[in-house]
């Protein structure tokens, strides 16, 4: 497994994008549109975009944006074939390690039970605020 920061969108993102859309998720299409248009390139202070490859194949992506002086986990997606193999947990830990250099808290929004269970198993607490479903504070 190779986890690395990405300065640009990976050229082979289409397979993940197609898979995510077939599951009803449209946030990778937003990632592509926002990155291409310059709306969000994950390049502000403290931000990063990260990819995960297994045997050279792109299997996951996720990023950290700055939002209200917190880290905001965004565009986090793991391909079906890589779920429940530790890929998501490794990606999340990598992003959290990056975030702790700039922020004291990570927030995110998910509206699926499966994702909620994943984040809670990784130490995130459910919250009930506008556009935030979970948060994790670093001490």
SVG drawing of the C-alpha trace seen along z (x, -y; Angstrom):
<svg xmlns="http://www.w3.org/2000/svg" viewBox="-28 -30 32 37">
<polyline fill="none" stroke="black" stroke-width="0.4" points="0.0,0.0 1.4,-3.4 -0.1,-6.5 1.1,-9.9 0.1,-13.5 -1.2,-14.6 -0.5,-18.0 -2.8,-17.2 -5.8,-14.9 -4.6,-11.4 -5.0,-10.8 -6.7,-7.5 -9.4,-8.9 -12.1,-8.0 -12.5,-4.4 -13.0,-5.6 -15.4,-8.3 -17.5,-5.9 -17.6,-3.4 -18.6,-6.0 -21.4,-7.3 -22.7,-3.8 -23.1,-3.7 -25.0,-7.0 -22.1,-9.1 -21.4,-12.3 -18.6,-13.9 -15.8,-12.6 -17.5,-14.3 -17.5,-17.5 -13.8,-16.9 -13.0,-16.7 -15.1,-19.7 -13.9,-21.9 -10.3,-20.9 -10.5,-21.6 -12.2,-24.9 -9.8,-26.0 -12.6,-26.3 -10.8,-23.7 -7.3,-22.5 -6.5,-21.5 -3.7,-23.9 -4.4,-26.4 -2.4,-26.4 -2.9,-23.0 -4.8,-21.4 -3.8,-18.3 -5.2,-15.7 -4.0,-12.1 -4.2,-9.0 -3.8,-5.3 -2.5,-2.8 -2.2,0.9 -0.1,2.6 -0.1,-0.7 -3.9,-0.9 -5.7,-3.9 -8.0,-2.5 -8.7,-5.4 -8.6,-9.2 -9.3,-11.8 -8.4,-15.3 -8.3,-17.8 -9.6,-21.4 -9.4,-24.3 -12.9,-25.2 -13.6,-27.5 -10.1,-26.9 -10.7,-23.2 -9.6,-20.4 -12.5,-19.2 -12.3,-15.7 -13.5,-15.8 -13.9,-13.6 -13.0,-10.4 -13.6,-7.4 -12.3,-3.8 -13.0,-1.4 -15.3,1.5 -12.5,4.0 -10.3,2.3 -12.9,1.9 -12.5,3.9 -8.8,4.4 -7.5,1.5 -7.1,-0.9 -9.6,-3.4 -8.1,-3.3 -4.6,-3.8 -5.7,-6.7 -7.6,-8.3 -4.6,-8.0 -2.4,-9.6 -4.8,-12.5 -5.1,-12.9 -1.3,-12.9 -1.2,-15.7 -4.1,-17.6 -2.5,-17.5 0.3,-19.7 -2.2,-22.5 -5.4,-21.9 -6.8,-20.6 -10.0,-19.2 -11.2,-17.3 -14.9,-17.5 -16.7,-15.6 -20.2,-14.9 -21.6,-11.6 -25.2,-10.5 -24.6,-6.7 -24.7,-4.3 -21.8,-2.3 -19.5,-5.4 -20.8,-6.6 -19.8,-3.2 -16.4,-3.4 -15.6,-6.9 -16.9,-6.1 -14.7,-3.0 -11.8,-5.3 -12.5,-7.6 -14.9,-10.2 -17.8,-11.3 -21.2,-11.9 -22.4,-15.5 -25.6,-17.1 -24.6,-20.4 -25.2,-22.0 -23.2,-20.0 -21.1,-18.2 -22.0,-14.6 -18.7,-13.7 -15.7,-15.2 -12.4,-14.2 -10.4,-16.5 -6.6,-16.1 -5.0,-16.8"/>
</svg>
